[in-house]
Amino acid sequence: MMSTVSTEIPERLLQQAQVLVQSGWANNIQELMVESLRRYVESHQDALTEQFIRDDVVWGIHGND
């Protein structure tokens, strides 16, 4: 399943993305954006999981005050 996301990005970043597509690094802007977001999420997953665990521990110790 795919979803559509609308966002604004700096013009310079779009130009750099277009150069990557034109150079063959991706088939199109959509593919480049999906791959970029996937890599970002994967690279931050450990930190996010750790923060969730820390939040749960704090909640377990102190409750929901």
Secondary structure, 3 states (H helix, E strand, C coil): CCCCCCCCCCHHHHHHHHHHHHCCCCCCHHHHHHHHHHHHHHHHHHHHHHHHHHHHHHHHHHCCC
